[in-house]
Amino acid sequence: MGVLSTIVVAFWLMLPAYVPNNAAVLAGGGRPIDGGRMLGGSRLLGDGKSWRGTAVGTAVGAGLAFALNAVSGEVGSAIGIALPTFPVAVAIALPLGAMCGDIAASFLKRRTGRRRGAPFPVVDQLDFVVLALAFAYVVAPGWFRDEYTLGVLAVILVLTPILHVGTNVLAYWFGFKDEPW
C-alpha cells in the first residue's frame, strides 16, 4: 500500500471514532454520568460527560460506520483505493471506545486539578484513539490485525493530533468553542 492509500485508509478506519465526541457536544446536556459525585474534593467527571452525549455520540459513530460500509466499494473504485468495511461489532466498538476514552481523559483531568475545557496535551489528542482501537481489537482481533497495519497505525498517531488541533481551532474561530484547544 502506498503512502496516499495508507493515509486514506487510516482516515476511513478512524472516521467512526473521530465523529462521536463532536456529535456528543451537539447533543448537549442531559444527566451527567457521574451523577454529581465527588472524589477527593472534585467531580468524578463533570457536567460535560452525560449519558445522552455518550449514547448519541456512539450512535452517530456507528451510523457513520454503517454508511461507510454502504459506500466503500463505490468510493474505493472512484479513488482507486480498496476501502475496508466494518464488522457490526467494530462499528459499535470504535465510537463507544472513543467516547470511553474521552470519559477516561475527563477523569484524569479532574484528578490532576484541571478544569473543564483546560488543555491536557497529548491526552486530549489521543485519549479517544487509544480506547477506540482497544475496543475494536477486543471485539474483532483478526479484522483489526488485517486492517490496522503498522503503517496505518503510524498515520493515525500522526494525523489525529493534527486533525484534533486543526478542527478545534476552526471551531473556536467559528464560535462553536470557547477555547481553541
C-alpha positions as CSV (number, residue, x, y, z in Angstrom):
1,M,0.0,0.0,0.0
2,G,1.4,3.4,-1.0
3,V,1.6,6.4,1.3
4,L,-1.5,8.1,-0.1
5,S,-3.5,4.9,0.2
6,T,-2.3,4.3,3.8
7,I,-3.4,7.9,4.7
8,V,-6.8,7.4,3.1
9,V,-7.4,4.0,4.7
10,A,-6.3,5.3,8.1
11,F,-8.7,8.2,7.9
12,W,-11.5,6.0,6.7
13,L,-10.9,3.5,9.5
14,M,-10.9,6.2,12.2
15,L,-13.9,8.2,11.0
16,P,-16.4,6.3,13.2
17,A,-14.1,7.2,16.2
18,Y,-13.4,10.8,15.1
19,V,-17.0,11.9,14.9
20,P,-18.6,10.7,18.2
21,N,-17.2,13.4,20.5
22,N,-18.4,16.2,18.2
23,A,-21.9,14.6,18.0
24,A,-22.0,14.3,21.8
25,V,-21.3,18.0,22.1
26,L,-24.1,18.8,19.6
27,A,-26.5,16.6,21.6
28,G,-25.7,18.7,24.6
29,G,-26.6,18.4,28.2
30,G,-28.5,15.6,29.9
31,R,-27.8,13.7,33.1
32,P,-24.1,13.7,34.0
33,I,-22.6,10.2,34.1
34,D,-21.1,10.9,37.5
35,G,-24.4,12.0,38.9
36,G,-22.6,14.9,40.6
37,R,-20.4,12.5,42.7
38,M,-17.1,13.8,44.0
39,L,-13.8,12.2,44.6
40,G,-11.0,14.0,46.5
41,G,-12.9,17.2,46.5
42,S,-13.6,17.4,42.8
43,R,-16.2,15.9,40.5
44,L,-15.5,12.4,39.1
45,L,-16.1,13.6,35.5
46,G,-18.2,16.8,35.5
47,D,-21.3,18.0,33.7
48,G,-19.6,17.7,30.3
49,K,-19.9,13.9,30.3
50,S,-23.5,12.9,30.0
51,W,-25.4,9.7,29.3
52,R,-27.2,11.4,26.4
53,G,-24.0,12.7,24.8
54,T,-22.4,9.3,25.2
55,A,-25.4,7.5,23.6
56,V,-25.7,10.0,20.8
57,G,-22.0,10.0,20.0
58,T,-21.9,6.2,19.9
59,A,-25.0,6.0,17.8
60,V,-23.7,8.6,15.3
61,G,-20.3,7.0,15.0
62,A,-21.9,3.5,14.5
63,G,-24.3,5.0,11.9
64,L,-21.4,6.5,10.1
65,A,-19.6,3.2,10.1
66,F,-22.6,1.5,8.5
67,A,-22.9,4.4,6.0
68,L,-19.2,3.9,5.1
69,N,-19.9,0.2,4.6
70,A,-22.6,1.0,2.2
71,V,-20.4,3.2,0.0
72,S,-17.0,1.6,0.5
73,G,-17.0,-0.2,-2.8
74,E,-18.2,2.7,-4.9
75,V,-15.9,5.3,-3.2
76,G,-13.0,2.9,-3.3
77,S,-13.5,2.3,-7.1
78,A,-13.8,6.0,-7.7
79,I,-10.5,6.8,-5.9
80,G,-8.7,3.6,-6.8
81,I,-8.1,2.5,-3.2
82,A,-9.5,-0.6,-1.6
83,L,-11.5,0.7,1.4
84,P,-12.3,-1.6,4.3
85,T,-15.8,-2.3,5.7
86,F,-16.6,-2.5,9.4
87,P,-18.0,-5.7,11.1
88,V,-21.1,-4.8,13.2
89,A,-19.2,-5.3,16.5
90,V,-16.4,-2.9,15.3
91,A,-19.0,-0.4,14.0
92,I,-20.2,-0.1,17.6
93,A,-16.9,-0.6,19.4
94,L,-15.0,2.2,17.7
95,P,-17.3,5.0,18.6
96,L,-18.1,3.6,22.0
97,G,-14.3,3.2,22.7
98,A,-13.8,6.8,21.5
99,M,-16.5,8.0,23.9
100,C,-15.0,6.0,26.8
101,G,-11.5,7.4,26.0
102,D,-12.9,10.9,26.3
103,I,-14.6,10.0,29.6
104,A,-11.3,8.5,30.9
105,A,-9.5,11.7,30.0
106,S,-12.1,13.7,31.8
107,F,-11.5,11.6,34.9
108,L,-7.7,12.1,34.6
109,K,-8.3,15.9,34.2
110,R,-10.3,16.1,37.4
111,R,-7.7,14.0,39.3
112,T,-4.9,16.4,38.1
113,G,-6.8,19.5,39.0
114,R,-7.6,20.7,35.5
115,R,-10.9,22.5,35.0
116,R,-13.3,21.5,32.3
117,G,-12.0,22.6,28.9
118,A,-8.5,23.1,30.1
119,P,-5.8,21.8,27.8
120,F,-4.2,18.4,28.6
121,P,-1.6,18.0,25.8
122,V,-1.3,14.5,24.2
123,V,-4.1,13.1,26.4
124,D,-6.6,15.5,24.7
125,Q,-5.4,14.4,21.2
126,L,-5.1,10.7,21.7
127,D,-7.4,9.6,24.6
128,F,-10.3,8.6,22.3
129,V,-7.9,6.9,19.8
130,V,-6.4,4.5,22.3
131,L,-9.7,3.2,23.7
132,A,-11.4,3.1,20.2
133,L,-8.5,0.9,18.9
134,A,-8.5,-1.2,22.1
135,F,-12.3,-1.8,21.9
136,A,-12.0,-2.7,18.2
137,Y,-9.2,-5.1,18.8
138,V,-11.2,-6.8,21.6
139,V,-14.3,-7.4,19.5
140,A,-12.5,-8.4,16.3
141,P,-8.8,-9.1,16.7
142,G,-8.3,-10.8,13.3
143,W,-10.0,-8.0,11.4
144,F,-8.1,-5.4,13.5
145,R,-4.7,-7.0,12.6
146,D,-5.6,-7.1,8.9
147,E,-6.8,-3.5,8.7
148,Y,-4.7,-1.6,11.3
149,T,-1.2,-2.3,9.8
150,L,1.8,-0.6,11.3
151,G,1.7,2.0,8.6
152,V,-2.0,2.7,9.2
153,L,-1.4,3.0,13.0
154,A,1.6,5.3,12.4
155,V,-0.6,7.6,10.2
156,I,-3.3,7.6,12.9
157,L,-0.8,8.6,15.6
158,V,0.5,11.5,13.4
159,L,-2.8,12.5,11.7
160,T,-5.0,12.5,14.8
161,P,-3.3,15.3,16.7
162,I,-3.1,17.4,13.6
163,L,-6.8,17.0,12.9
164,H,-7.7,17.5,16.5
165,V,-5.9,20.7,16.9
166,G,-7.0,22.0,13.4
167,T,-10.7,21.2,14.0
168,N,-10.6,22.8,17.5
169,V,-9.0,26.0,16.2
170,L,-11.7,26.2,13.4
171,A,-14.5,25.5,15.9
172,Y,-13.1,28.3,18.0
173,W,-12.8,30.7,15.1
174,F,-16.4,30.0,14.1
175,G,-17.7,30.4,17.7
176,F,-18.6,26.8,18.4
177,K,-15.9,26.5,21.2
178,D,-14.8,28.9,24.0
179,E,-11.2,27.9,23.7
180,P,-9.0,26.9,20.7
181,W,-7.8,23.5,22.2
